[in-house]
Amino acid sequence: MATFGMLSTYPPAACGLATFSQALRDHLLADDPECQVGVVQVLDGPQPVSERAEVAAVLDGEGHGLEAAIKALNRCDTVIVQHEYGIYGGRDGERVLEVLDGLHNPVIVVLHTVLNEPTSHQREVLERIVERTDRVVVLSRTAGTRLTKVYGIPAERVAVIPHGARVAPAPPRPGLGLGYVKPMRRGRPTILSWGLIGPGKGIEWAVDALAELRAMGVEARYLVVGRTHPKVLQRQGEAYRDTLRRRTMERGVEDLVEFDAEYEGDQRLHEIIDAADVVLLPYDSREQVTSGVLIEAVAARRPIVATAFPHAVELLGDGAGALVPHRNPEAMAWALRQVLTVPEVAQGMTAQAGLIAPTLAWSAVAHRYRKLADDVAAAARVVA
């Protein structure tokens, strides 16, 4: 019976990494009901400690709980470390190295951020992490290429496993094939953005695009779903959301924009996505090599308009969505108009997404992690 230990933020923390980790754990268990998956919860700031039975230890940014964390992880056959610079203590999260130094079993590290232009210390931290682990997982081909070209990590040490989709991939409708597009509802179509909200999400450009779209004669409802990111809320309160509300009034689209500030559960989120006519990802970042929202939108086979951040370029480049320049409301509005008024455009996106979606299901993703863990464990036995 295989045992896994996972080092990560974890629910009830409301962040993408915590959601990722819970989903990976749940589907590792579903893939092999006889395995066990324990968790060392990383506290990223003032967060509640999980009361879930699988949480064996807790580690905070000051290093409290370090000994217990190492002890719990060393009881497992394989350790999976979720890495973001910001969740571990020390400069650029370097305190994660204290955990890695104490482990004596095979370790897989999942890199959720791979910077194209790291500082010298960010590069040093990442390189030291890789040195202390057996295999490195990235969530996109772009991130894998960066590891080899920017950081000099040998390609054979890197595995590309996509972010899993929490939303179940929508199957083709009987008799209609992959190109099926549900009929537009009467009245205003719905444009959807969702996820944790904060500066950098580009919602302000989406609001501007909505005004441009109205000027083109297309009336669309824009639904923004998600609470403010906990770190943003701690530092700035609801200042960003308030700015967005003021912007809707300045642009004359307050009647078209709706904010739903809840962190939706899977079932409710599934319903919201399925009801959307197009998903909009107006992100400012030019560095982002993975996006869980993008993965879920493709898996749900919804038409997508996104700024040209690296993961979007990789995943949508073959036609599963439209790419637009950053901070360009006019281009965004034009792409949205095409999706909402030309049925063949949405149909083509849906068809292409249908080809990709099966590989993004969490069941498929978790199976690949289990296979990678088996390979790493076998290699460790050979060395021993």
Secondary structure as GFF3:
##gff-version 3
##sequence-region A 1 384
A	DSSP	beta_strand	3	8	.	.	.	ID=ss1
A	DSSP	alpha_helix	16	31	.	.	.	ID=ss2
A	DSSP	beta_strand	36	43	.	.	.	ID=ss3
A	DSSP	beta_strand	55	60	.	.	.	ID=ss4
A	DSSP	alpha_helix	66	74	.	.	.	ID=ss5
A	DSSP	beta_strand	78	83	.	.	.	ID=ss6
A	DSSP	three_ten_helix	91	93	.	.	.	ID=ss7
A	DSSP	alpha_helix	96	101	.	.	.	ID=ss8
A	DSSP	beta_strand	107	111	.	.	.	ID=ss9
A	DSSP	alpha_helix	120	131	.	.	.	ID=ss10
A	DSSP	beta_strand	135	138	.	.	.	ID=ss11
A	DSSP	alpha_helix	141	150	.	.	.	ID=ss12
A	DSSP	three_ten_helix	155	157	.	.	.	ID=ss13
A	DSSP	beta_strand	158	160	.	.	.	ID=ss14
A	DSSP	beta_strand	190	194	.	.	.	ID=ss15
A	DSSP	alpha_helix	203	215	.	.	.	ID=ss16
A	DSSP	beta_strand	221	225	.	.	.	ID=ss17
A	DSSP	alpha_helix	230	236	.	.	.	ID=ss18
A	DSSP	alpha_helix	239	250	.	.	.	ID=ss19
A	DSSP	beta_strand	257	260	.	.	.	ID=ss20
A	DSSP	alpha_helix	266	275	.	.	.	ID=ss21
A	DSSP	beta_strand	278	281	.	.	.	ID=ss22
A	DSSP	alpha_helix	292	299	.	.	.	ID=ss23
A	DSSP	beta_strand	304	307	.	.	.	ID=ss24
A	DSSP	alpha_helix	310	316	.	.	.	ID=ss25
A	DSSP	beta_strand	322	324	.	.	.	ID=ss26
A	DSSP	alpha_helix	329	341	.	.	.	ID=ss27
A	DSSP	alpha_helix	343	356	.	.	.	ID=ss28
A	DSSP	three_ten_helix	357	360	.	.	.	ID=ss29
A	DSSP	alpha_helix	362	383	.	.	.	ID=ss30
###
